[in-house]
Amino acid sequence: MLMKWTVYLLFLLLPGSILFAQDCPPASAAYDLHANAVSARILNRGALFTDGQAGYFLPNPQPNVQNPTTMFTAGLWIGGVDPAFNLKLSAVTYGNGGFFAGPLDPATGQPYPQACFDWDRIFHVRGAQIAAFLSQLPALATDPNAAIAQFPEIMGWPGRNNPYFETVNGFAQPDNLTQSLAPFFDQDGDAMYNPLAGDYPVLILNGALIIPAELTWCVYHSVGPGNPPSALNIPVEIHQTAWAFDCVQPAALANTIFTSHKIIYRGTEPMDSVQVAVWVDSQIGNCGLLDDYLGSLPELHAFYSTSNRTDDNCMSDIPAFAGIPPIQSVTFLDRPMDRFITFNNGSIGTQIPATTDPKTPVEFFHYLTGHWRDGQPLTAGGSGYNPGGTPATHAFPDDPANPSGWSFCTANLPAADRRGLGVSELGRWDPGEINQLVTAWAVHDGAGVACDLGDTQADIAALRDLYDNAFSGVCSPLTAIPIRNWEAPGVTVFPNPASQNLFIRFEQQQPLQVRLFDTNGRLISRQTEITSNPLSIPVQQLANGLYTLECLFEQGAVRQKVLIQPGK
């Protein structure tokens, strides 16, 4: 639950200068993911879909011409409060956003020497390459040099303890990591990546192994100068995966890029009121700097931007869409979108100052918690800035075709260059905690009628269904090759019911975390350092009732219901 942050803001300590273990230049790697009908620029610094000068999320790009985009840029915002009431923030806008290449040392929470230089890259592989590698594996298994020459993407993949990683990439993986880096199929189950033993890159979602048409992975952290410069960064390590499918059906899949951000908290003390958000500077084609409109779909945990025009012809020097401009959506797939708010570029049009871009850490945190720059809450109706009005969690949540709802169509908004911020509330963070945000970025055909979203809602619902079913039945380059699903490690829980202590025995491998939730889904206890087997969890202080025990492994989670009856 969100703390009374409005009180804590009175005590925030925002130092103007901070000392760090090393000087890291901003991460700079970029890779154009173009497996399907969308070409999207992937970056390794918390930002996405831009080359720094223009947007680079291009639906159906044509060769040898400038193509229109649906976004100028997007990225992560993470904010929270530490026990001393210091606000900590890592937020991307138009610079590096306080993120730097490479993993963090789990023992110190600091960057490894040279890590921000060595890891300033994006690893990528196509599904067709994996299929070709596996077909030739019998001949390559005894010839590592030939395998490296033909398949460097697979031989150099940053899976745990890859024996060929240094040969391909020119530097070694850290030897004291407490969790793996890039995901992979583990043929022999030894938790180590060895491609010549049959291991290969995969996408892992809740235990399902998925081979998309194209897969990228990178790692970055936030130990360094913040954004804005006065911000005190949250020490997090982020494993970013982006992927795409090249499928005819369902149609929405061919126009969608997916991203996953695995966020590992490397701090040494708890954080509270933690928020993670997706920030988007929308720009639908030629007219996007003047009249993009945004709205939210709370039941689908999504938001969207649309130009609401049938003719994309406003400016002379920006590529335009021929015909009806498309609609861009952003969907939270594995977490709720608890809030959505929009704000404006203050230099375009006449804007209320409190509804424009944030400048200070407190103003960033205001937006993360559903408030305007001046601390006023988002309220229902009009622009959403109505001091004294009814507080709202989501801006413009109604169907724009509904004349009695609250949407961009009924609000009569002035011309503006708008940004959108979708927020998921994480609450309390303990040292070592791991969270994930999986997002779908989709383009939908414009309806050609004012205030009409066309098939946007139906497309998003289809994408959510595909994710919930681990993309079962989706086309894959390896459909002809059997892929073994993840076999959950054996976990024995005893006694059940439990009165004094609950014991968990791990038969095959140690988990990353063990968590206990009550019937309302509230986190009751968390173990992040699993040093004993069996693990003992005291439960004599808990209330009688049914609880859910969750053991989190690299490949997925094992869950079991347990009955707690103290005093019996």
Backbone torsions as a table, in degrees:
resi	resn	phi	psi	omega
1	MET	NA	143.6	-179.2
2	LEU	-65.9	129.7	177.6
3	MET	-71.2	169.3	176.2
4	LYS	-73.8	70.2	-172.3
5	TRP	-64.6	-25.6	-179.6
6	THR	-62.4	-30.7	175.4
7	VAL	-74.0	-42.4	-175.7
8	TYR	-65.3	-28.2	-178.0
9	LEU	-62.3	-20.1	177.3
10	LEU	-68.8	-20.1	-173.6
11	PHE	-111.0	7.1	-173.8
12	LEU	-62.4	136.8	174.6
13	LEU	-106.8	117.1	-174.9
14	LEU	-123.0	83.3	-175.1
15	PRO	-65.1	144.8	-179.3
16	GLY	-81.5	-20.0	178.6
17	SER	-141.8	141.4	-176.2
18	ILE	-133.4	141.3	178.1
19	LEU	-94.5	139.6	-178.6
20	PHE	-127.2	162.3	-175.1
21	ALA	-67.6	-27.3	-179.6
22	GLN	-157.6	162.0	178.5
23	ASP	-94.9	113.3	179.1
24	CYS	-106.6	129.0	171.6
25	PRO	-72.1	158.2	176.5
26	PRO	-57.1	140.7	175.9
27	ALA	-62.1	146.0	-171.4
28	SER	-136.1	0.5	-176.2
29	ALA	-69.2	150.3	178.4
30	ALA	-148.1	147.1	177.8
31	TYR	-147.7	135.2	-180.0
32	ASP	-93.2	109.1	177.2
33	LEU	-81.7	120.2	-174.1
34	HIS	-144.3	51.2	-177.3
35	ALA	-79.6	-26.2	-176.4
36	ASN	-129.4	-143.5	-174.3
37	ALA	-77.6	-5.9	-179.9
38	VAL	-112.3	136.6	169.8
39	SER	-109.0	120.5	-173.8
40	ALA	-130.0	133.0	-180.0
41	ARG	-85.8	122.1	179.8
42	ILE	-100.7	131.6	-178.7
43	LEU	-120.4	166.4	-177.7
44	ASN	-119.5	38.1	-179.5
45	ARG	-136.3	29.0	179.3
46	GLY	86.5	-17.1	178.5
47	ALA	-98.5	164.0	179.1
48	LEU	-144.9	154.4	162.9
49	PHE	65.1	40.5	177.0
50	THR	-153.8	154.1	171.5
51	ASP	-104.5	10.3	-179.9
52	GLY	94.4	-23.7	179.7
53	GLN	-113.4	-28.5	-177.9
54	ALA	-149.2	161.8	177.6
55	GLY	-71.8	151.8	-178.3
56	TYR	-141.0	60.2	167.3
57	PHE	-126.9	95.1	-163.4
58	LEU	-111.3	108.9	174.8
59	PRO	-74.5	130.2	177.2
60	ASN	47.5	56.6	-177.4
61	PRO	-65.7	145.0	178.2
62	GLN	-106.4	143.8	-177.7
63	PRO	-71.7	149.0	171.1
64	ASN	65.2	22.0	175.7
65	VAL	-140.2	162.0	172.0
66	GLN	-78.2	130.0	-176.4
67	ASN	-107.8	144.5	177.5
68	PRO	-74.2	154.8	-178.4
69	THR	-118.2	164.1	174.5
70	THR	-106.8	-7.2	176.5
71	MET	-144.0	145.4	172.3
72	PHE	-82.9	-43.5	175.7
73	THR	-167.2	168.5	177.5
74	ALA	-153.0	167.4	178.5
75	GLY	176.9	-177.5	-176.4
76	LEU	-92.8	142.3	164.2
77	TRP	-122.9	131.9	175.5
78	ILE	-133.6	129.5	179.3
79	GLY	-146.1	153.2	178.4
80	GLY	-172.1	-178.8	-175.5
81	VAL	-125.2	133.6	179.4
82	ASP	-90.8	175.6	-175.5
83	PRO	-60.7	-22.2	178.4
84	ALA	-91.0	11.6	179.5
85	PHE	69.3	21.3	172.9
86	ASN	-79.6	131.8	172.8
87	LEU	-79.2	129.8	176.5
88	LYS	-120.7	140.5	-168.5
89	LEU	-150.6	136.2	168.7
90	SER	-132.2	113.2	-171.8
91	ALA	-141.4	125.6	178.0
92	VAL	-83.2	135.5	165.9
93	THR	-129.8	-98.0	-176.2
94	TYR	-118.2	7.2	173.4
95	GLY	-114.6	-146.6	-179.6
96	ASN	-81.4	-13.7	173.5
97	GLY	71.8	16.0	178.1
98	GLY	79.4	21.5	177.9
99	PHE	-118.4	143.1	-173.7
100	PHE	-137.3	150.2	-171.7
101	ALA	-69.1	146.7	171.4
102	GLY	106.1	162.3	176.0
103	PRO	-82.0	171.1	175.4
104	LEU	-108.4	148.3	175.9
105	ASP	-67.6	117.7	-177.7
106	PRO	-63.9	-20.9	-179.5
107	ALA	-78.6	-31.7	-174.8
108	THR	-117.3	-18.2	-175.0
109	GLY	73.4	12.6	-178.3
110	GLN	-111.3	159.6	177.0
111	PRO	-64.4	148.5	171.5
112	TYR	-72.3	149.9	174.2
113	PRO	-55.6	133.0	177.9
114	GLN	70.6	-1.2	-174.5
115	ALA	-62.1	-39.1	-176.0
116	CYS	-71.3	-15.4	174.3
117	PHE	-91.8	-46.8	-177.4
118	ASP	-63.8	-41.7	-172.1
119	TRP	-92.2	10.3	178.7
120	ASP	-78.3	70.1	-176.8
121	ARG	-159.3	163.2	176.6
122	ILE	-121.2	119.2	178.7
123	PHE	-81.4	137.1	-176.4
124	HIS	-146.7	149.7	179.2
125	VAL	-153.7	146.9	176.0
126	ARG	-100.8	148.5	178.7
127	GLY	-59.1	-35.7	179.3
128	ALA	-64.1	-33.4	176.5
129	GLN	-66.4	-40.0	178.7
130	ILE	-63.6	-43.8	178.9
131	ALA	-61.0	-42.8	179.8
132	ALA	-66.5	-40.4	179.0
133	PHE	-60.5	-46.7	-178.3
134	LEU	-65.5	-34.9	179.6
135	SER	-67.8	-27.8	-179.2
136	GLN	-100.3	0.6	-174.1
137	LEU	-57.5	-40.2	179.5
138	PRO	-55.3	-36.9	179.8
139	ALA	-81.4	-29.4	-175.4
140	LEU	-85.7	-17.5	-172.2
141	ALA	-58.5	-28.0	-179.6
142	THR	-104.2	9.1	-176.9
143	ASP	-135.8	75.7	-177.7
144	PRO	-56.9	-37.1	-178.3
145	ASN	-63.0	-41.5	177.5
146	ALA	-65.9	-39.1	179.3
147	ALA	-64.2	-41.8	179.1
148	ILE	-64.9	-41.2	-179.0
149	ALA	-65.0	-39.0	-175.5
150	GLN	-87.7	-32.5	-173.3
151	PHE	-134.5	61.3	-178.2
152	PRO	-63.3	-30.7	-179.7
153	GLU	-63.3	-37.0	-178.3
154	ILE	-84.0	-41.9	-179.9
155	MET	-68.2	-27.7	-179.2
156	GLY	-101.3	10.2	-178.9
157	TRP	-60.4	136.4	-174.5
158	PRO	-80.6	50.7	170.8
159	GLY	-75.5	159.9	-175.4
160	ARG	-55.9	127.4	173.8
161	ASN	56.6	34.4	177.1
162	ASN	-61.1	117.6	-176.8
163	PRO	-69.2	-14.8	-177.9
164	TYR	-105.9	1.5	-174.3
165	PHE	-60.1	-48.7	-176.6
166	GLU	-66.2	-37.3	179.3
167	THR	-61.5	-42.2	-177.2
168	VAL	-77.3	-41.7	-169.2
169	ASN	-101.6	-14.1	176.3
170	GLY	86.4	5.0	175.3
171	PHE	-151.5	160.5	-175.2
172	ALA	-96.7	153.2	171.2
173	GLN	-71.2	150.5	172.7
174	PRO	-58.9	146.1	-175.5
175	ASP	-98.6	4.5	-178.9
176	ASN	-123.6	28.2	179.0
177	LEU	-68.1	141.3	178.6
178	THR	-98.9	-3.5	172.7
179	GLN	-147.2	163.7	-177.0
180	SER	-73.2	169.8	175.7
181	LEU	-98.3	-106.4	-175.5
182	ALA	-72.2	146.1	-177.2
183	PRO	-73.4	151.0	180.0
184	PHE	-156.4	157.0	172.2
185	PHE	-80.3	126.2	-175.2
186	ASP	-104.4	94.9	-173.4
187	GLN	-58.7	-44.1	-175.8
188	ASP	-102.7	3.5	174.7
189	GLY	69.1	23.9	-178.4
190	ASP	-93.5	6.6	178.6
191	ALA	64.5	18.3	177.1
192	MET	-128.2	140.4	-176.5
193	TYR	-87.5	115.0	175.4
194	ASN	-134.7	97.9	-174.6
195	PRO	-60.5	-32.3	-178.9
196	LEU	-76.7	-4.7	172.5
197	ALA	-99.8	7.1	177.3
198	GLY	103.5	4.1	177.3
199	ASP	-82.4	152.4	178.9
200	TYR	-159.2	160.0	-178.3
201	PRO	-64.4	141.3	174.4
202	VAL	-145.9	168.9	167.7
203	LEU	-99.4	128.7	-179.5
204	ILE	-115.4	118.3	177.4
205	LEU	-128.2	110.0	178.3
206	ASN	52.1	41.8	176.3
207	GLY	89.8	-15.3	178.8
208	ALA	-83.8	138.5	177.9
209	LEU	-99.3	124.8	-172.2
210	ILE	-129.3	133.9	176.4
211	ILE	-112.3	99.1	177.1
212	PRO	-78.9	178.0	177.7
213	ALA	-67.6	-32.9	178.6
214	GLU	-149.9	142.5	-175.0
215	LEU	-137.7	132.1	174.8
216	THR	-126.3	154.4	178.9
217	TRP	-149.3	142.4	173.5
218	CYS	-153.5	167.0	-179.7
219	VAL	-134.3	137.1	176.7
220	TYR	-148.6	169.6	-174.6
221	HIS	-141.2	177.8	-175.6
222	SER	-127.1	34.4	175.8
223	VAL	-97.2	96.3	-176.7
224	GLY	168.8	-172.5	179.5
225	PRO	-56.6	139.2	-175.2
226	GLY	-90.9	-179.3	175.6
227	ASN	-135.0	116.3	-3.0
228	PRO	-64.3	167.7	-172.5
229	PRO	-55.7	-26.4	-178.7
230	SER	-82.3	-3.4	-176.7
231	ALA	-75.6	144.0	173.5
232	LEU	-96.4	115.7	-171.8
233	ASN	-72.7	148.5	168.4
234	ILE	-80.0	127.0	-179.9
235	PRO	-76.5	95.1	179.4
236	VAL	-124.0	151.9	171.6
237	GLU	-113.8	130.2	-174.2
238	ILE	-120.9	125.7	172.6
239	HIS	-101.3	110.9	-175.3
240	GLN	-104.5	124.1	175.6
241	THR	-116.9	136.1	174.2
242	ALA	-131.0	142.0	-177.1
243	TRP	-153.8	165.7	179.6
244	ALA	-150.5	150.3	174.6
245	PHE	-108.3	146.0	177.3
246	ASP	-111.0	78.3	-173.2
247	CYS	-125.4	144.7	176.1
248	VAL	-76.4	-38.9	-179.2
249	GLN	-128.1	142.5	-9.6
250	PRO	-68.6	153.9	-171.2
251	ALA	-60.0	-35.5	-177.1
252	ALA	-62.1	-26.9	-175.2
253	LEU	-66.7	-32.3	-178.8
254	ALA	-72.9	-11.6	-177.8
255	ASN	-117.7	28.2	-174.1
256	THR	-132.6	137.5	169.0
257	ILE	-111.7	138.2	178.4
258	PHE	-112.1	144.8	173.2
259	THR	-132.5	149.5	173.4
260	SER	-130.5	129.1	176.0
261	HIS	-115.4	107.9	174.7
262	LYS	-90.2	115.0	-171.4
263	ILE	-109.2	117.4	-178.7
264	ILE	-109.8	119.2	-179.5
265	TYR	-81.9	117.0	-177.2
266	ARG	-103.1	13.2	177.6
267	GLY	-72.5	169.4	-177.3
268	THR	-106.8	-1.3	179.2
269	GLU	-139.3	156.3	-176.9
270	PRO	-62.9	153.4	171.2
271	MET	-118.0	151.3	176.0
272	ASP	-130.5	166.6	-179.3
273	SER	55.8	33.7	-176.8
274	VAL	-74.7	131.7	178.0
275	GLN	-123.4	140.0	171.2
276	VAL	-122.8	137.1	-172.3
277	ALA	-141.3	155.8	170.5
278	VAL	-107.1	119.3	178.4
279	TRP	-103.5	133.8	-178.6
280	VAL	-133.0	128.7	167.2
281	ASP	-97.7	98.2	-174.9
282	SER	-75.7	151.3	177.3
283	GLN	-159.5	89.3	180.0
284	ILE	-80.7	94.2	173.2
285	GLY	64.5	-147.8	-172.4
286	ASN	-65.9	-35.1	-174.7
287	CYS	-93.6	5.2	-171.0
288	GLY	-64.9	-24.4	178.8
289	LEU	-77.6	-8.0	-173.2
290	LEU	-115.1	-36.8	-170.6
291	ASP	-150.9	36.3	170.0
292	ASP	-67.8	140.0	178.0
293	TYR	-118.7	142.3	-177.7
294	LEU	-121.4	153.5	176.4
295	GLY	-155.5	169.7	-179.2
296	SER	-122.2	155.4	175.5
297	LEU	-124.8	79.0	-170.7
298	PRO	-56.0	-38.2	-177.9
299	GLU	-67.9	-24.9	177.7
300	LEU	-97.5	0.1	-178.5
301	HIS	54.2	50.8	-174.9
302	ALA	-142.4	159.8	167.9
303	PHE	-137.1	167.8	-172.0
304	TYR	-148.3	163.5	171.2
305	SER	-134.0	144.3	-179.0
306	THR	-147.2	149.2	178.1
307	SER	-85.2	-19.4	-179.2
308	ASN	58.1	31.1	179.4
309	ARG	-121.8	156.6	172.8
310	THR	-104.0	-8.2	180.0
311	ASP	-135.1	113.0	-176.5
312	ASP	-91.3	75.0	-175.1
313	ASN	-147.1	84.7	-177.8
314	CYS	-118.8	-35.0	-173.3
315	MET	-130.4	153.5	-172.1
316	SER	-87.8	-21.4	-170.1
317	ASP	-111.4	14.6	180.0
318	ILE	-123.5	131.1	-179.2
319	PRO	-56.3	141.2	-175.9
320	ALA	-116.4	152.8	171.9
321	PHE	-79.0	138.1	174.9
322	ALA	-80.0	121.8	-179.4
323	GLY	84.7	-147.0	-173.6
324	ILE	-76.5	123.9	179.4
325	PRO	-65.9	152.3	179.5
326	PRO	-79.7	177.9	175.5
327	ILE	-114.6	138.1	-180.0
328	GLN	-109.3	130.8	176.5
329	SER	-122.4	156.5	176.1
330	VAL	-132.0	121.6	-173.9
331	THR	-123.4	128.9	172.4
332	PHE	-82.2	118.2	-173.0
333	LEU	-94.9	-33.2	-174.4
334	ASP	-115.5	-1.5	178.3
335	ARG	-137.6	155.1	175.7
336	PRO	-71.4	147.1	168.7
337	MET	-92.9	96.6	-172.2
338	ASP	-74.6	-25.3	-178.2
339	ARG	-146.1	155.7	170.7
340	PHE	-147.3	131.3	179.0
341	ILE	-141.5	150.3	175.5
342	THR	-117.1	154.2	172.7
343	PHE	-148.6	173.9	-163.1
344	ASN	-124.2	153.1	166.9
345	ASN	-71.5	114.1	-174.6
346	GLY	-68.2	-11.1	-177.5
347	SER	-91.6	-2.9	-180.0
348	ILE	-119.6	121.9	-179.0
349	GLY	76.3	-177.4	178.1
350	THR	-101.4	111.2	-173.2
351	GLN	-120.8	150.3	171.7
352	ILE	-69.4	123.8	-175.2
353	PRO	-52.3	-35.7	-177.7
354	ALA	-68.8	-11.5	-178.0
355	THR	-106.7	19.0	-177.3
356	THR	-107.4	-178.5	-174.5
357	ASP	-54.1	139.0	177.5
358	PRO	-70.2	151.2	179.4
359	LYS	-119.5	-31.8	-176.4
360	THR	-113.7	161.7	177.4
361	PRO	-55.4	-40.6	179.5
362	VAL	-61.0	-39.7	-179.7
363	GLU	-68.2	-37.5	173.8
364	PHE	-58.9	-45.2	-177.7
365	PHE	-69.0	-33.3	173.3
366	HIS	-54.8	-49.9	-179.6
367	TYR	-63.5	-39.8	179.7
368	LEU	-60.8	-28.6	-177.5
369	THR	-102.8	17.9	173.8
370	GLY	79.4	30.7	179.1
371	HIS	-125.2	162.1	176.5
372	TRP	-84.0	174.9	-177.2
373	ARG	-53.5	-36.3	-176.5
374	ASP	-88.3	6.7	177.8
375	GLY	92.3	-6.9	176.0
376	GLN	-68.5	141.0	179.9
377	PRO	-75.2	152.7	168.6
378	LEU	-59.6	133.1	179.9
379	THR	-128.2	155.3	-175.3
380	ALA	-72.4	139.1	174.8
381	GLY	100.7	148.3	176.7
382	GLY	58.9	-135.0	-180.0
383	SER	-77.9	-12.5	-174.2
384	GLY	95.5	-7.7	176.4
385	TYR	-105.2	94.6	-177.8
386	ASN	-139.0	78.8	-177.7
387	PRO	-50.0	128.8	-177.7
388	GLY	90.7	-3.2	-178.8
389	GLY	-82.2	-172.4	-178.5
390	THR	-80.6	119.8	-179.4
391	PRO	-59.0	145.7	179.8
392	ALA	-133.1	154.1	177.6
393	THR	-98.0	-27.5	-176.3
394	HIS	-129.8	126.2	176.4
395	ALA	-76.9	141.0	174.5
396	PHE	49.0	60.1	-173.0
397	PRO	-87.3	-8.2	-173.0
398	ASP	-96.8	159.8	177.7
399	ASP	-61.2	124.7	-178.1
400	PRO	-62.9	-16.1	176.8
401	ALA	-79.3	-8.8	179.7
402	ASN	-88.9	109.8	-175.6
403	PRO	-67.2	-16.7	-179.8
404	SER	-101.9	1.3	179.9
405	GLY	-91.0	174.8	176.7
406	TRP	-100.2	108.3	179.8
407	SER	-147.5	176.3	178.0
408	PHE	-62.3	-26.5	-178.4
409	CYS	-73.8	-38.2	-178.3
410	THR	-86.7	-13.4	-176.4
411	ALA	-83.1	-14.3	-179.1
412	ASN	52.7	53.7	-175.9
413	LEU	-72.8	145.1	176.4
414	PRO	-75.7	169.2	176.2
415	ALA	-58.9	137.3	-178.7
416	ALA	-164.2	157.1	170.8
417	ASP	-99.9	106.0	-166.2
418	ARG	-104.5	151.3	171.6
419	ARG	-119.3	153.4	176.0
420	GLY	-123.3	147.2	-179.7
421	LEU	-135.4	110.5	174.2
422	GLY	-99.0	129.9	-169.5
423	VAL	-123.4	137.4	170.4
424	SER	-118.8	130.1	-176.9
425	GLU	-89.3	120.1	179.3
426	LEU	-93.1	-24.1	178.4
427	GLY	78.0	-125.4	-176.3
428	ARG	-84.8	139.5	172.5
429	TRP	-119.1	132.3	171.0
430	ASP	-105.5	154.5	178.7
431	PRO	-52.4	133.9	179.6
432	GLY	85.9	-2.9	-176.8
433	GLU	-67.4	144.6	-179.8
434	ILE	-118.9	128.8	174.2
435	ASN	-129.1	164.2	-177.9
436	GLN	-140.8	144.7	174.0
437	LEU	-130.1	115.5	178.3
438	VAL	-106.8	129.4	-171.0
439	THR	-131.8	140.2	173.1
440	ALA	-108.2	130.9	179.3
441	TRP	-115.2	105.8	-170.5
442	ALA	-123.7	149.5	175.2
443	VAL	-111.5	134.9	-177.7
444	HIS	-124.8	145.7	178.1
445	ASP	-61.6	134.8	176.2
446	GLY	-69.3	146.2	-176.1
447	ALA	-77.5	-24.0	-178.6
448	GLY	80.3	5.2	179.1
449	VAL	-126.6	135.5	-179.2
450	ALA	-56.3	137.9	175.1
451	CYS	63.7	33.6	-179.7
452	ASP	-128.2	125.5	-179.5
453	LEU	-91.8	2.6	177.3
454	GLY	58.8	-128.2	-177.6
455	ASP	-93.4	14.3	-174.4
456	THR	-57.0	-50.5	-178.3
457	GLN	-62.7	-41.9	-179.3
458	ALA	-65.7	-39.1	178.3
459	ASP	-63.9	-44.9	-178.9
460	ILE	-64.1	-41.1	178.0
461	ALA	-61.0	-38.8	178.4
462	ALA	-66.3	-40.0	178.6
463	LEU	-66.0	-40.2	177.7
464	ARG	-62.5	-41.3	179.7
465	ASP	-64.3	-40.7	177.8
466	LEU	-61.8	-44.2	179.5
467	TYR	-64.5	-45.5	-178.4
468	ASP	-60.1	-26.9	179.4
469	ASN	-103.3	22.4	176.0
470	ALA	54.5	36.0	177.4
471	PHE	57.0	32.1	178.6
472	SER	-60.4	132.2	178.5
473	GLY	83.2	-4.2	179.4
474	VAL	-74.0	143.8	-179.0
475	CYS	-58.4	143.8	-178.3
476	SER	-148.6	145.7	176.3
477	PRO	-61.4	-15.6	-177.6
478	LEU	-110.9	23.9	-177.8
479	THR	-62.0	-25.7	-179.6
480	ALA	-87.7	-4.8	-177.8
481	ILE	-111.6	123.3	-179.7
482	PRO	-60.6	133.0	177.4
483	ILE	-117.9	120.1	-179.0
484	ARG	-74.2	124.5	174.6
485	ASN	-66.7	157.2	179.8
486	TRP	-61.9	129.0	176.1
487	GLU	-95.4	112.8	-176.0
488	ALA	-58.7	132.4	177.8
489	PRO	-61.5	148.9	178.5
490	GLY	-68.1	129.7	178.1
491	VAL	-131.3	124.1	178.8
492	THR	-113.0	127.6	-178.0
493	VAL	-114.8	129.3	-179.2
494	PHE	-156.9	153.7	-15.0
495	PRO	-74.0	162.0	179.2
496	ASN	-144.2	98.5	16.9
497	PRO	-73.3	157.9	178.7
498	ALA	-120.1	145.4	-179.3
499	SER	-119.7	-39.7	-177.7
500	GLN	-107.9	-54.6	-179.3
501	ASN	-137.4	143.7	174.7
502	LEU	-105.9	127.4	-178.1
503	PHE	-109.1	139.0	178.3
504	ILE	-126.9	120.5	177.8
505	ARG	-106.1	133.9	-179.2
506	PHE	-106.3	119.4	-172.3
507	GLU	-81.0	-31.7	-171.3
508	GLN	-119.8	-48.2	-177.1
509	GLN	-146.6	154.5	179.5
510	GLN	-77.4	140.7	177.5
511	PRO	-80.0	165.8	175.0
512	LEU	-77.4	-40.1	-179.0
513	GLN	-147.1	154.9	171.0
514	VAL	-127.8	126.7	-176.1
515	ARG	-129.6	150.5	178.9
516	LEU	-124.9	127.9	-178.6
517	PHE	-120.2	146.9	174.3
518	ASP	-84.8	-176.2	-174.9
519	THR	-68.0	-17.2	177.6
520	ASN	-92.4	5.9	179.7
521	GLY	80.9	8.7	179.1
522	ARG	-80.1	137.7	179.8
523	LEU	-72.4	123.3	-178.2
524	ILE	-98.9	-41.7	178.4
525	SER	-151.5	156.6	-179.4
526	ARG	-144.3	132.6	174.8
527	GLN	-116.7	119.6	-179.2
528	THR	-109.8	-14.7	177.5
529	GLU	-114.3	95.6	-176.2
530	ILE	-92.5	97.2	-175.5
531	THR	-111.3	-6.4	-179.3
532	SER	-126.0	152.3	177.6
533	ASN	-144.1	105.9	12.4
534	PRO	-79.1	157.8	176.0
535	LEU	-89.8	136.9	179.8
536	SER	-109.0	130.8	177.2
537	ILE	-121.5	116.7	177.2
538	PRO	-66.1	134.2	-178.5
539	VAL	-130.4	5.0	-174.2
540	GLN	-66.8	-17.7	-180.0
541	GLN	-92.9	-2.9	-177.4
542	LEU	-85.2	159.4	177.1
543	ALA	-77.0	153.0	174.9
544	ASN	-58.8	139.6	175.1
545	GLY	154.4	-178.8	-179.3
546	LEU	-94.5	133.7	-178.9
547	TYR	-127.1	162.5	175.5
548	THR	-112.1	121.9	175.3
549	LEU	-94.6	129.1	-180.0
550	GLU	-123.1	123.4	174.0
551	CYS	-107.9	115.7	-174.0
552	LEU	-97.5	117.6	176.2
553	PHE	-108.1	170.0	178.9
554	GLU	-56.7	-39.8	-173.4
555	GLN	-86.7	-13.1	-177.3
556	GLY	161.7	-164.3	-175.6
557	ALA	-123.1	145.7	172.0
558	VAL	-111.2	126.1	-176.9
559	ARG	-123.4	145.4	179.2
560	GLN	-149.1	139.9	175.7
561	LYS	-78.4	137.5	177.1
562	VAL	-132.7	144.5	178.7
563	LEU	-103.4	124.5	-179.8
564	ILE	-106.9	124.5	179.9
565	GLN	-135.2	77.2	-179.1
566	PRO	-58.0	143.0	176.4
567	GLY	86.1	-0.6	179.8
568	LYS	-109.2	NA	NA
